[in-house]
Amino acid sequence: MLSRTLDRIVDLMASLAGVLLLAMMVMIILDIFAREVGLSFSAHFFALTEYTLLIIPLLGGPWLVRERAHVTVEVLLVTLPPKARARVLTALCWLCIVTCLILAYFGVLVTLDTYTAGDMDMRSFDMPRWILLAFMPLSFGMMVLEFFRLWLRGEPIARVGAIDIPNQDN
């Protein structure tokens, strides 16, 4: 049940990232069209586009981890023997867990600090800064859970072997 709930949350975050990406695309098209026909468009679109450029990767990150669709460099991994590759991938998984835990921890601290200080992000409209920053601990916390889930299942954090390396013994 916990796994299904985690899947639903990650799916919701990824879906929201997709909707934001589509909304950003529409805003850019509308802005360009308005400029071409000589209309002035809302200055808020520029600020909203900047916000979505921050939020989209944060919302999509946990889904990329779950699907093992994040960018990996396989040059070293494909040349390793299977046992060594498994050990390296396990070590990388734990490195990712620790890194994401640290980022989530400091994300919580910064978010709470800006909340208690009442910091505002002032652009074409004012917005509490903690709202933007809250996506960081959420995202990195969810990535911790996804990397940990991969480790528990014994799945590698990357899909390795898409490149066929010839046997060096020949």
C-alpha positions in Angstrom: 0.0 0.0 0.0 2.9 2.4 0.8 4.5 1.6 -2.5 1.2 2.4 -4.4 0.8 5.6 -2.5 4.4 6.6 -3.4 3.7 5.7 -7.0 0.6 7.9 -7.0 2.4 10.9 -5.5 5.3 10.5 -8.0 2.8 10.2 -10.9 0.9 13.3 -9.7 4.2 15.2 -9.5 5.2 14.1 -13.0 1.8 14.9 -14.4 1.9 18.4 -12.8 5.3 18.9 -14.4 3.9 18.0 -17.8 1.0 20.4 -17.3 3.3 23.2 -16.3 5.5 22.5 -19.3 2.5 22.7 -21.6 1.3 25.9 -19.9 4.8 27.4 -20.3 4.8 26.6 -24.0 1.3 28.2 -24.4 2.4 31.3 -22.5 5.5 31.7 -24.7 3.5 31.2 -27.9 0.9 33.7 -26.8 3.6 36.2 -25.8 5.3 35.9 -29.2 2.0 36.2 -31.0 1.0 39.3 -29.0 4.3 41.0 -29.8 4.0 40.2 -33.5 0.5 41.7 -33.8 1.6 44.7 -31.7 -0.2 43.9 -28.5 1.3 44.2 -25.1 0.9 41.0 -23.1 1.0 40.3 -19.4 4.4 40.9 -17.7 3.4 38.1 -15.4 4.1 35.5 -18.1 7.8 36.1 -18.0 7.9 35.5 -14.2 5.7 32.5 -14.4 7.9 31.0 -17.1 10.9 31.5 -14.8 9.1 29.8 -11.9 8.1 26.8 -14.1 11.7 26.4 -15.2 12.6 25.8 -11.6 9.6 23.7 -10.6 9.3 21.3 -13.6 12.6 19.5 -13.1 12.0 19.3 -9.3 8.5 17.7 -9.9 9.8 15.4 -12.6 13.0 14.2 -10.8 11.4 11.5 -8.7 9.6 10.0 -11.7 12.9 9.9 -13.6 14.5 8.1 -10.7 11.7 5.6 -10.5 11.7 4.9 -14.2 15.5 4.9 -14.3 15.3 7.4 -17.1 17.8 9.9 -15.8 21.0 10.7 -17.6 23.8 8.2 -16.9 27.3 7.9 -18.3 27.8 4.2 -19.2 31.4 4.4 -20.4 32.9 2.9 -17.3 29.9 0.8 -16.3 29.7 -1.2 -19.5 33.3 -2.2 -19.3 33.1 -3.6 -15.8 32.5 -7.3 -15.1 28.9 -7.9 -13.8 29.8 -8.3 -10.1 31.9 -5.1 -10.1 29.2 -3.3 -12.0 26.7 -4.3 -9.4 28.9 -3.1 -6.6 29.5 0.3 -8.3 25.8 0.7 -9.0 25.0 -0.1 -5.4 27.6 2.5 -4.2 26.1 5.0 -6.6 22.7 4.4 -5.3 23.8 5.1 -1.8 25.7 8.2 -2.9 22.5 9.4 -4.5 20.5 8.7 -1.4 23.0 10.6 0.8 23.2 13.5 -1.6 19.4 13.8 -2.0 19.0 13.6 1.8 21.5 16.4 2.3 19.7 18.5 -0.3 16.3 17.8 1.2 17.6 18.7 4.7 19.0 22.0 3.6 15.9 22.6 1.4 13.8 22.3 4.5 16.0 24.6 6.5 16.0 27.3 3.8 12.3 27.0 3.2 11.5 27.3 6.9 13.9 30.2 7.2 12.3 32.1 4.3 8.9 31.3 5.7 9.6 32.7 9.2 11.5 35.7 7.8 8.5 36.5 5.5 10.8 36.8 2.4 9.1 37.7 -0.8 10.1 37.1 -4.4 9.4 40.4 -6.1 9.0 40.3 -9.8 6.0 41.5 -11.8 4.0 40.1 -8.8 5.0 39.4 -5.3 5.0 35.9 -4.0 6.3 34.3 -0.8 9.7 32.8 -1.6 9.0 29.7 0.6 6.4 28.5 -1.9 9.1 28.2 -4.6 11.7 26.7 -2.2 9.2 24.1 -0.8 9.5 22.2 -4.1 13.2 21.4 -3.3 12.8 19.3 -0.1 9.7 17.7 -1.6 11.5 16.6 -4.7 14.7 15.5 -3.1 12.8 13.7 -0.3 10.8 11.8 -2.9 14.0 11.0 -4.8 15.5 9.6 -1.6 12.5 7.3 -1.3 12.7 6.2 -5.0 16.5 5.5 -4.8 15.9 3.6 -1.5 13.1 1.6 -3.2 15.4 0.7 -6.1 18.0 -0.5 -3.6 15.5 -2.5 -1.6 14.4 -4.3 -4.8 17.9 -4.9 -5.8 17.4 -3.0 -9.1 20.3 -0.9 -10.5 19.8 2.8 -10.5 20.7 2.9 -14.2 19.9 0.9 -17.3 23.3 -0.4 -18.3 24.3 -2.2 -21.4 22.5 -0.4 -24.2 25.9 -0.1 -25.9 27.3 -3.4 -27.2 31.0 -3.5 -26.4 33.0 -6.1 -28.4 34.8 -8.7 -26.4 38.4 -7.5 -25.8 39.7 -11.1 -25.8 39.2 -11.6 -29.5 
